[in-house]
Amino acid sequence: MRRLPTICRASLFAVSALLVGSLLGVGAAPASAYAEEGAEEYSAAVEPEIASAAALLIEPTTGTTLLNKDADARREPASTTKVMTALVVIENASLDQQVTVEEGDFAEVTADSSVAGLIAGETLTVRDLLACLLLPSGNDASYVLARAVGGDWQTFVGMMNDRAAELGCAGTHFANPCGLHDDDHYTTARDLATIFLAALEHPEFVEIAGAATWDLPETSQNPARTLENTNLLIDPESPVYMDGAVIAGKTGTTGDAGRCLVVGAEKDDMSLVGVVLGADFETADELGIGDNFYDMQAMLEWGFGAWRTGEVVAKGDVVATADVSLSTDGETLDAESTDAIVATVPRETTLEDLTFAPTWEGLEEESGTFQAPIELDQALGEATVSLGDRRLGSVGLAASRAMELSIPAFVLWWLSDPVHAAIVAACVVALFVVIGLVAASSRRRRSRYKMAVGKKATGSHAAPLRASGSTRGGGRHTRK
């Protein structure tokens, strides 16, 4: 049994609460309280159940895949084909160009096709024809536009396939511009998301594909009329209405393809693109709403409820600790991120849930530490950031503070090297040898000095003795 839409479940809850409150004699709680207490809690680990054969939910700004159910399997896209039709038209024609509908444009339109009610002979702008293509999913409009842009629809289909190849859609091939069954007409949920993202780059596409209604002017063959979008997610009266979060989308349904849908949505600064293909064609609830809408609603609610996109690492966050030696300021140093990382992660994710694998630069090889001195904001390397097995990116690392050098510790560390110790020992020995040699030299100089002084002293006393000795034996000698 298909689950009730969110709005129905909320209404049932409120009615039940009122009945219980009446029985117990308790007044009903304010609506805001119900909104808070009755709000569903989502877990990124618990994916919604998807009935469609293939599904994909991605966050396009970060390229994160949130949900994947056979997203690379080939499926028929039905009228979601018209996203590529619109993309090729927008990229190759002026939206103000006037196009006159021709009888030949209806040659390939089958009796069971969805149509916009175009009549041969009327003239509309390309913009209005795109509205006829995207809102009521007019197959007639697809062939009018294909002929207007490509000259004939076959050439235009070639342009569609060329554009798909340019976008890297290896699992896609188109056989017509509308999505009717053909064995050679297929895509994948992933390729369709890629095509849709390319279309979302054009504001004109978003304007048209995101409109709930579109007013067509009176033409020579038709009165003024209003087109209604087949995408119930943007219909405020629909039980699967997404409260304005869906910005654009395209439905598609055939017996062979099943029920298909691709949408883009934005909420709380987060973007999502969802694709469902191959929902059961026969299954629908009493309101005629198929599994494609319920699956998409469930995916978007879960995506916005369980996930968030934003900074998971900010510049200045402490993300690692480095060992430091020879410092007067301790033995560890916090390393701060020099970059920010924006990612799509489970909503409850914190910095502590991330894994940081640092690659240090400038470590002392033997000790495996940084050596002081270290300056504030000094580059220390980089760290790879992961959440579980998923790599989120990398950040630079910088010192969170300066660390001064300890001179005594540096000296002891330097002397711990045997080579340095041997050098010091050799220097000490050499110093003592030098001191010994200097001392010996000094002693020799003092000895020579004493000897020299002694000899000088002995010589000065001998002269008088010789003089007095010359007068021995008599008085003064005189020549006779």
C-alpha positions in Angstrom: 0.0 0.0 0.0 1.4 3.4 -1.0 2.2 5.7 2.0 0.1 8.8 2.4 1.6 12.1 1.2 3.3 14.2 3.8 0.5 16.7 3.9 -2.0 14.0 4.5 0.0 12.4 7.2 0.4 15.7 8.9 -3.3 16.4 8.7 -4.1 12.9 10.1 -1.7 13.5 12.9 -3.3 16.9 13.8 -6.8 15.4 13.7 -5.8 12.5 16.0 -4.2 14.9 18.4 -7.4 17.0 18.6 -9.5 13.9 19.2 -7.2 12.6 22.0 -7.0 16.1 23.5 -10.8 16.3 23.6 -11.1 12.9 25.2 -8.5 13.8 27.9 -9.8 17.3 28.4 -6.6 18.9 27.1 -6.6 21.8 24.7 -4.9 21.5 21.3 -1.3 22.5 21.1 -0.4 25.5 19.0 0.4 24.8 15.3 4.0 25.9 15.8 4.4 23.2 18.5 3.1 20.6 16.1 5.5 21.8 13.4 8.4 21.3 15.8 7.4 18.1 17.6 5.8 16.5 14.6 8.7 17.3 12.2 10.2 14.2 10.7 13.8 13.4 11.6 16.0 12.1 8.8 19.2 10.1 8.9 21.7 10.1 6.0 22.3 6.5 6.8 18.7 5.5 6.1 17.8 6.1 2.5 14.1 6.4 1.5 12.5 3.4 -0.2 12.3 4.0 -3.9 9.7 2.2 -6.1 11.1 3.4 -9.4 13.4 1.2 -11.4 16.2 3.8 -11.3 16.9 6.8 -9.3 19.6 9.4 -8.6 19.9 12.3 -6.1 22.9 14.6 -6.3 24.0 17.9 -4.8 25.3 19.6 -7.9 27.5 22.4 -6.3 29.7 19.8 -4.7 29.0 17.0 -7.1 28.0 14.7 -4.2 25.8 11.6 -5.0 23.4 11.2 -2.1 21.3 8.3 -3.5 22.0 5.9 -6.4 19.6 3.2 -7.5 20.8 1.7 -10.8 21.7 5.2 -12.0 23.9 3.9 -14.8 21.4 1.4 -16.2 19.9 2.2 -19.6 16.3 3.3 -19.4 13.8 4.9 -21.7 13.4 8.6 -20.7 9.9 9.2 -22.2 9.2 13.0 -22.3 12.1 13.8 -20.0 13.8 13.7 -23.4 12.4 17.2 -23.9 15.0 18.6 -21.5 17.6 18.0 -24.2 15.2 19.2 -26.9 14.9 22.5 -24.9 18.6 22.7 -24.3 19.5 22.5 -28.0 16.8 25.0 -28.9 17.9 27.5 -26.3 21.6 27.2 -27.3 20.8 27.5 -31.1 17.9 29.9 -31.5 16.6 33.3 -30.3 13.7 32.9 -27.9 12.0 35.9 -29.6 12.2 34.3 -33.0 8.7 33.8 -34.6 7.9 30.3 -35.8 4.9 29.4 -37.9 3.5 25.9 -37.3 3.4 23.7 -40.4 1.2 20.7 -41.3 4.2 18.5 -41.7 5.2 19.1 -38.1 2.5 16.6 -37.1 3.6 13.7 -39.2 5.3 11.9 -36.4 2.9 12.9 -33.6 1.0 9.8 -32.6 -2.7 9.7 -31.6 -1.8 8.9 -28.0 0.8 11.7 -27.7 0.5 14.5 -25.2 0.1 17.7 -27.2 -0.1 21.5 -26.6 -3.0 21.9 -29.1 -0.9 23.6 -31.8 -2.6 24.2 -35.2 -0.9 24.6 -38.6 -0.7 28.2 -39.6 -0.4 29.8 -36.2 2.7 31.7 -35.3 4.4 31.7 -31.9 7.7 32.7 -30.5 10.3 30.1 -29.6 9.8 31.1 -26.0 6.1 30.2 -26.1 6.8 27.1 -28.1 9.2 26.0 -25.3 6.4 26.5 -22.8 4.2 24.3 -25.0 7.1 21.7 -25.0 7.8 21.7 -21.3 4.6 22.4 -19.4 1.9 20.2 -21.1 4.8 18.1 -22.6 3.6 18.8 -26.2 5.0 16.4 -28.7 3.6 18.7 -31.4 5.8 21.5 -30.1 8.9 19.3 -30.1 8.6 18.7 -33.8 7.9 22.4 -34.6 11.0 23.4 -32.7 13.1 20.7 -34.2 12.2 21.7 -37.7 12.7 25.4 -36.9 16.2 24.9 -35.4 17.5 22.0 -37.4 15.8 22.4 -40.7 14.2 19.0 -40.2 13.6 16.9 -37.1 16.2 14.3 -38.1 18.9 16.8 -38.3 17.8 18.2 -35.0 18.0 14.8 -33.4 21.6 14.6 -34.6 22.3 17.9 -32.8 20.8 16.3 -29.7 23.1 13.4 -29.8 26.1 15.6 -30.5 25.3 17.7 -27.5 24.9 14.6 -25.4 28.3 13.4 -26.5 29.8 16.8 -25.6 28.4 16.5 -22.1 29.9 13.1 -21.7 26.7 11.2 -21.7 28.0 7.8 -22.9 24.8 6.0 -22.0 22.5 8.1 -24.0 21.1 8.1 -27.6 18.1 9.9 -29.0 15.9 8.8 -31.9 13.3 11.6 -31.7 12.8 15.0 -30.0 9.9 14.0 -27.9 10.6 10.7 -26.2 8.2 8.3 -27.9 9.3 4.7 -27.7 12.1 3.6 -30.0 14.6 0.8 -29.4 17.4 3.2 -30.1 16.1 5.9 -27.7 17.6 5.6 -24.2 19.5 7.3 -21.4 20.5 6.7 -17.8 19.5 8.5 -14.7 23.0 9.9 -14.4 23.1 11.1 -18.0 19.7 12.7 -17.6 20.9 14.6 -14.5 23.9 15.8 -16.5 21.7 17.1 -19.3 19.3 18.7 -16.8 22.2 20.5 -15.1 23.3 21.9 -18.4 19.8 23.2 -19.0 19.6 24.7 -15.5 22.5 27.0 -16.5 20.1 28.9 -18.8 17.7 31.2 -16.8 15.2 30.9 -19.7 14.9 27.2 -19.1 14.4 27.6 -15.3 11.8 30.3 -16.0 9.8 28.1 -18.3 10.3 24.7 -16.8 9.7 26.1 -13.3 6.4 27.8 -14.1 3.2 26.3 -12.8 1.3 28.0 -15.6 2.1 29.9 -18.8 -0.2 32.3 -20.7 -0.1 31.9 -24.5 -1.3 34.9 -26.6 -4.1 34.7 -29.1 -3.0 33.4 -32.5 -4.6 33.2 -35.9 -5.7 29.7 -35.0 -6.1 29.6 -31.3 -7.6 31.9 -28.6 -5.5 33.1 -25.7 -5.1 30.3 -23.3 -3.2 29.1 -20.2 -0.9 26.1 -20.1 -0.6 24.0 -17.0 2.6 22.2 -15.9 2.4 18.4 -15.5 4.9 18.6 -12.7 2.7 18.3 -9.6 5.6 19.1 -7.3 5.2 22.8 -8.2 1.4 22.8 -7.9 0.3 24.4 -4.6 -2.9 22.4 -4.8 -1.1 19.1 -5.1 -0.5 16.8 -2.1 3.1 16.3 -3.3 3.7 20.1 -3.5 7.3 20.8 -2.3 6.6 24.2 -0.8 8.3 26.2 -3.5 11.6 24.3 -3.3 11.3 22.8 -6.8 12.7 25.4 -9.3 12.3 23.4 -12.5 11.4 19.9 -13.7 10.1 17.7 -16.5 7.8 14.7 -16.4 7.7 11.8 -18.8 5.3 8.9 -19.1 4.8 6.1 -21.6 3.8 2.5 -21.3 7.3 1.3 -22.2 9.3 3.8 -20.2 7.0 3.9 -17.2 6.6 7.1 -15.1 9.7 9.4 -15.2 10.6 12.7 -13.6 13.7 15.0 -13.3 13.7 18.1 -11.1 15.9 20.7 -9.6 15.2 22.0 -6.1 16.7 24.6 -3.7 16.2 25.0 0.0 18.3 26.5 2.9 21.2 27.4 0.6 21.3 23.8 -0.7 20.6 22.5 -4.2 19.5 19.1 -5.3 18.8 17.4 -8.6 16.8 14.3 -8.6 15.9 11.7 -11.3 13.5 8.8 -11.3 13.0 6.5 -14.2 10.8 3.5 -14.8 8.2 3.9 -12.1 5.3 1.5 -12.6 3.0 2.9 -15.3 -0.1 1.2 -13.9 0.5 2.2 -10.3 -1.2 5.4 -9.1 -3.2 6.4 -6.0 -6.8 7.6 -5.9 -5.7 11.1 -7.0 -3.9 9.6 -10.0 -0.4 10.4 -8.6 2.2 7.9 -9.5 5.3 6.5 -7.8 7.5 8.9 -9.8 6.1 11.8 -7.7 6.1 10.1 -4.4 9.7 8.8 -5.0 10.9 12.3 -5.9 9.1 13.8 -2.9 10.7 11.3 -0.6 14.2 11.8 -2.0 14.0 15.6 -1.8 12.6 15.6 1.7 15.3 13.2 2.8 18.0 15.1 0.9 17.1 18.4 2.5 16.4 16.9 5.9 19.4 14.6 6.4 22.1 16.5 4.5 23.6 19.9 4.5 26.1 21.8 2.2 28.5 24.2 3.7 31.9 24.7 5.3 32.9 21.5 7.1 36.4 22.9 7.7 37.0 26.6 8.2 40.2 28.5 7.8 41.8 28.7 11.3 40.3 25.4 12.5 42.7 23.3 14.5 42.9 20.0 12.6 46.2 18.3 13.7 48.8 18.3 16.4 52.6 18.3 15.7 55.4 17.2 18.0 58.0 19.8 18.7 61.5 19.5 20.2 64.0 21.9 21.7 61.5 24.5 22.7 60.9 26.4 25.9 57.1 26.5 25.1 56.3 22.8 25.3 56.5 19.7 23.2 53.3 19.9 21.0 51.9 22.5 18.6 48.4 22.9 17.2 48.3 23.0 13.4 45.6 25.2 11.9 43.9 24.9 8.5 44.9 27.6 6.0 41.9 26.7 3.8 38.2 26.0 3.9 36.4 23.0 2.6 32.8 23.1 1.4 31.1 19.8 1.2 27.8 18.0 1.3 27.7 15.9 4.5 25.1 14.4 6.8 23.5 17.2 8.7 24.9 16.1 12.1 28.5 16.0 10.9 31.0 18.0 13.1 34.7 18.6 12.8 35.3 15.7 15.2 33.7 13.3 12.7 36.3 14.1 10.1 39.6 12.3 9.6 42.7 14.4 9.0 45.8 12.7 7.5 48.7 15.2 7.7 51.7 15.2 5.5 54.3 17.2 7.4 57.0 19.2 5.7 60.2 20.2 7.5 60.3 17.4 10.2 63.7 16.5 11.8 64.2 13.1 10.3 65.5 11.1 13.2 63.1 12.4 15.9 60.1 12.9 13.6 59.4 16.2 15.2 59.6 19.9 14.3 62.5 21.7 15.9 62.2 25.1 17.5 62.3 27.9 16.8 58.9 27.9 14.9 57.2 31.1 13.8 53.5 32.0 14.0 51.7 30.8 10.8 54.8 28.9 9.6 53.8 26.4 6.9 53.9 22.9 8.3 52.5 20.8 5.4 49.0 19.8 4.4 46.3 17.4 5.5 43.9 15.2 3.5 40.4 15.5 4.9 38.0 12.5 4.8 34.6 11.5 6.1 34.6 7.8 6.5 35.9 6.4 3.2 35.0 9.6 1.3 37.7 12.1 0.6 36.5 15.7 0.9 39.7 17.5 -0.1 42.9 18.8 1.5 44.0 21.8 3.5 47.3 23.5 4.2 48.6 23.4 7.7 50.2 26.3 9.6 51.6 26.8 13.2 49.0 28.2 15.5 51.7 30.0 17.7 55.4 30.7 17.8 57.7 28.4 19.8 61.1 29.7 21.1 64.3 27.7 21.0 65.8 26.4 24.3 69.6 26.9 24.1 70.5 24.3 26.7 68.2 21.7 25.0 69.7 22.6 21.7 73.2 22.1 23.0 72.4 18.7 24.6 70.7 17.6 21.4 73.7 18.7 19.3 76.1 16.8 21.5 73.9 13.6 21.3 75.2 13.1 17.8 78.4 10.9 18.0 80.0 12.9 15.2 79.4 16.1 17.0 80.6 14.5 20.3 83.8 13.3 18.6 84.3 16.8 17.2 83.9 18.3 20.6 86.2 15.7 22.2 88.8 16.3 19.5 88.5 20.1 20.1 88.9 19.6 23.9 92.0 17.4 23.3 93.3 19.9 20.9 92.6 22.6 23.4 94.5 20.8 26.1 97.3 20.1 23.7 97.4 23.7 22.8 97.3 24.7 26.4 100.1 22.3 27.2 102.2 23.5 24.4 101.5 27.1 25.3 102.4 26.3 29.0 105.6 24.4 28.0 106.5 27.2 25.7 105.9 29.7 28.4 108.1 27.7 30.8 110.9 27.5 28.3 110.6 31.2 27.8 110.8 31.9 31.5 113.7 29.5 31.9 115.6 31.1 29.1 114.8 34.5 30.6 116.1 33.5 34.0 119.2 32.1 32.4 119.7 35.2 30.4 119.2 37.3 33.5 121.6 35.1 35.5 124.4 35.3 32.9 124.0 39.0 32.7 124.2 39.3 36.4 127.4 37.1 36.6 129.1 39.1 33.8 128.6 42.4 35.6 130.3 41.2 38.9 133.4 39.6 37.2 134.6 42.8 35.6 135.4 44.6 38.8 137.1 41.5 40.1 139.4 41.5 37.1 140.1 45.2 37.6 140.9 44.8 41.2 142.9 41.6 40.5 145.2 43.6 38.2 146.5 45.6 41.1 147.3 42.6 43.2 150.9 42.3 44.4 151.7 45.9 44.7 150.5 49.4 44.4 150.0 51.4 41.3 152.3 50.5 38.4 154.2 53.3 36.9 156.4 53.4 34.0 159.9 54.2 34.7 
